[in-house]
């Protein structure tokens, strides 16, 4: 049996569509129609990935996302009927790794599921990256600054690994989009700024120096402070 996927969706038609499509691809699928039931299932049968609707009865999807993220780093794809950039970013702020706007194409969702599951797997040939006092382990997908361990979500890890593979090199927004997300969020999206902020908060916790710097009008660079 393949990876276990938990789908939390209150629309019975979409739920049946997803359960059938995911099961056909070989995944083991658990389903819930409200947030509290979904959280209970996540505790009883920890999933490898969660597909989560934002508009749920009772406990909404954002609260569910926040609680799932507080309990671990399971990859989360949010589904939303809202196509505004702010709605997408709010979900990502809560810890989601990806989003899709309804109506969505099943093949595209499956591709994103495969990508997130692949990225969540430990590398069979772990590599240790180091820059200044920052160390990134591709096997554990954790970063360290000194004795402090920094837990990363799937997208945070991918973004930091990109910087660690190209130290002192200015990375444009286009390069970051292509390398980390692999598809276009649209020029108006501030998804890169959101995730750079996440990384900075984690890397600079406790007063550590800033390593990811903004190059205005161009992108970002990993370098030591002046």
DAURSUL-V286816 format. One record per backbone hydrogen bond with DSSP energy under -0.5 kcal/mol. CO is the residue of the C=O (numbers start at 1). NH is the residue of the N-H. If there is no record, write none. Layout:
[[CO/NH] [CO/NH]]
This chain:
[[3/5] [3/28] [4/48] [4/49] [5/7] [5/30] [6/8] [6/51] [7/9] [7/32] [8/53] [10/12] [11/15] [12/16] [13/17] [14/18] [15/19] [16/20] [17/21] [18/22] [19/23] [20/24] [21/25] [22/27] [23/26] [26/2] [27/29] [28/5] [30/7] [32/9] [34/38] [35/39] [36/40] [37/41] [38/42] [39/43] [40/44] [41/45] [48/75] [49/6] [50/52] [50/77] [51/8] [52/79] [54/56] [54/61] [57/35] [57/59] [58/60] [59/35] [60/64] [61/65] [62/66] [63/67] [64/68] [65/69] [66/70] [67/71] [68/72] [69/72] [75/50] [76/78] [76/97] [76/98] [77/52] [78/100] [79/54] [80/102] [84/88] [85/89] [86/90] [87/91] [88/92] [89/93] [90/94] [91/96] [92/95] [98/78] [100/80] [105/109] [106/110] [107/111] [108/112] [109/113] [110/114] [111/115] [112/116] [113/117] [114/118] [115/119] [116/120] [117/121] [118/121] [123/126] [127/129] [127/138] [129/136] [131/134] [133/146] [134/131] [135/144] [136/129] [136/138] [137/141] [137/142] [138/123] [141/152] [142/137] [143/150] [144/135] [145/148] [147/149] [148/145] [149/151] [150/143] [153/157] [154/158] [155/159] [156/160] [157/161] [158/162] [159/163] [160/164] [161/165] [162/166] [163/166] [164/167] [166/169] [168/170] [170/172] [171/220] [172/176] [173/177] [174/178] [175/179] [176/180] [176/181] [177/181] [177/182] [183/185] [186/189] [190/194] [191/195] [192/196] [193/197] [194/198] [195/199] [196/200] [197/201] [198/202] [199/203] [200/204] [202/205] [204/207] [205/208] [211/213] [211/223] [213/221] [214/216] [215/218] [215/219] [218/173] [219/215] [220/171] [221/213] [221/223] [222/168]]
